[in-house]
Amino acid sequence: MITLDQIKSFCSTDPIRFKLAEPFNLEEWTYATDGRIIVRIKRGLETLQTAKEANINPLSAYNGVFTDWFKLPAFEVEPEPVPPEPKRTICNECDGTGDCDCYCPKCDGECEECGGEGEITDLGPKPPPYPIGIIKGTVFNLRFIQKIQRLGEMEWSLGEKGMMAFRNEDCEGRIMAMESKVLNERPAVTLI
C-alpha cells in the first residue's frame, strides 16, 4: 500500500504552485501532482484539502485513450546531485565597497551588481542536466520515471499529445513528455 509520504513526494515544491504542495481528494481518489506528473490512489489517505480548495481539475489529465500497455526495462540513473550551499563572496564590480564610481542618477552611487551590499551570493556550479530517455519515440525525464517506479512495478501506455499513463494495483497516473528539442542539448538513452 502506498503511504502518505510516498504520494506527497509527487506534490509541488515550487513556491509558485503552492496549491499543489499537498495531496487532495476528489470523489473516491486521493491525488498528488507537481504539474508534470499526477498520481492517484483509491481514497484512503486523509488529506488537508479537496480538489476544489486546490483549485484544480485533475480529471482533465485522465482524458484520452491508452492502449497497448507495456513494461519498461530496468535502468539506472545517477542520483540527483545535492546542490552546494550558497556562499557570499566579495563583489568583483565594486571590490566589496558597495559603491559605484559614476554616481549617475541611474545607480545613485550604489553598485548595481550587489545592490550596495559589497557581496554577492555565489550559487556554485550549475548542476548537471537531468537524464533523458526515449520511450517509443517520445522523450521523458528519467528521474521522473524512476520516481514513479519506486511505487512498484508499473505498466505503461503512450497516449496522445505527449502523455504517458502508468498503473499498478495500488495507483495510476500520468506523466508529461518533454519537448524533443532537448535531444539537441544532450544525449538520451533509448529504453524501448
N, C-alpha and C positions, 0 to 999 in steps of 0.2 A: 504494500500500500504506500502511496506517495504521501509524504509528510508536508506540513505547512511550510517548513523551512525549504524543502525542495521546490515547492511551487513558487514560493517567494523569490527564489533565485532567478525567476523569469520576469520579475517586475522591473520597472524602470528605475535607474539610479540617477537619471538626468533631472536636474532641478526644474527644467522647463516642463517636463512631463510628470509633475508631482502627483497628478491624479492617478497615474499608473503605478505609483510606488507601493501599492498594496493589492493583494488579490481581492476579487469582488465576486458576488453571487448574482446569477441571473437564472431564474427558473430552477431546473434541477442540477445546474452546473456551478462549479467554482472555477473562475478564470484568473489567469495571470498573463500580463503582456508587457513588453517594453516598446511596442510599436513595430518590431521586426519579427518577433516570434510571439505566438499566442498559444497557450496551453490551457486545456480544460480537463477537469476531472469531475466525476459524479459528485455532486454536492455532499459534503460530509465534513468539510472544514468550516469552522466559524471564522468569518472574515469581518472586517471592520466597515465595509461599505457595500452598497449594491451597485449594479451597473448604472443605474440612474444617478446615483451620487457621484460615481466616477465620470459621468457624462460621456460614456462611450457606448457604442452598439457593437458588441463583439460578434454578433450573428453575421454581419457582412463578411467577415473573414471565412465563414463556413459555407458561403455560397460556392457553387462550382461543382463540377463532376470530377471525381477522382476514381480512376480505374487502374488496372494493371499494377497492383501492389507488388513491391519488391523489397528485398533485404539489401542493406549496404554491406560491403565487405569491411572487415576490421581495418582501422587505420590509426596512426598515432600522429599527434601534433605536439610541437614543443609547448611546454607550459607558458602561460602568459607571463611576460616579464613583470616584475614588481617595479613600478616607476621609482626613480631616485627621489629622495627628499629634496624639495626646492631649497636652494641656497641663496642667500643675499650676498651680492658682490658689489664692489665699487663701480659706479657708473663710469664707463670709458669716455663718454661725451663731455662730462664736466669734471672728471678726475675726483669725484666724491664731494665736490663742494655744493652741488645742487643749484649752482648759479649758471646763468647764461651770460656770455660776454657782450652780446649785442644790445641788450636792453631795449629791444623794439616793443611796440605795443602788442605785437602778436604773442610774445613769450613773457612779457612783463618781468624780465630779469630772472626767470625760472627755467631751469633746464627742461626741455621738452621730453627728453629720453627717460628721465627718472621722476619727473613731476616735482623737482626741487628737493627730493629726499636724499640725493647723493648716492643712493644704492638702487640696484635693480634686482629682480628675482630671476635667478637662473634655474630653469626647469630641467636642465641636464640634456643629454642627447635624446633625440626623438626615438620612441620605441620602434622596434621593427614592425613592419606591416603584418597584419594577421594572415594566416594561411588560407588560401582559397582552393576550392576543389570544384571539379566539373562532374555533375551527375546528370547523365543522359542529355548532355549538351547544354545544361544550364549551370550557371556559376553560383556557388554558395560559400559563405564564410564557414570554414571547417571548425572553428571554435564553437560556433552555434550548434552545428550538427553534433559535435562531441558532447556538448552540454545536454542536448536532448537525449542522446543515447545513455546518459547516466540515469535516466528514468527507467531504464530497462530496454530489452531488445525491442526494436521498432520495425513496423512495416512502413514503407514509404510509397508515395504516389505523386507524380508530377501532374499539376493541373494547368489551367490557363493563366496567362499573364504573370508568369514567374512565381507562382505559388506552389509550394510542395506541402503535401499533407503527411502527417505521421500519426501512428496509433499503436497501442498495445492494449492489453486487457485493463490497465489502470487509467489510461489517459489518451487524449488525442489532441492534435494541434495543427498549426500551420506555420510555415516559415517563408519569408520573402526571399526571393533570389536577389543576386547583386547584378548590377549592370555589367555587360560583357566587356566594356571598355577597361575594366580593371586588369584584364588579361594582357593589355599593353604595358601595364606598370610592373607586373611581377609574374613569376611562373605559377602554374597551377598543377594540382595533382588530379588526374582523371580517376575517379572512383568506379564509375560504371558507365 
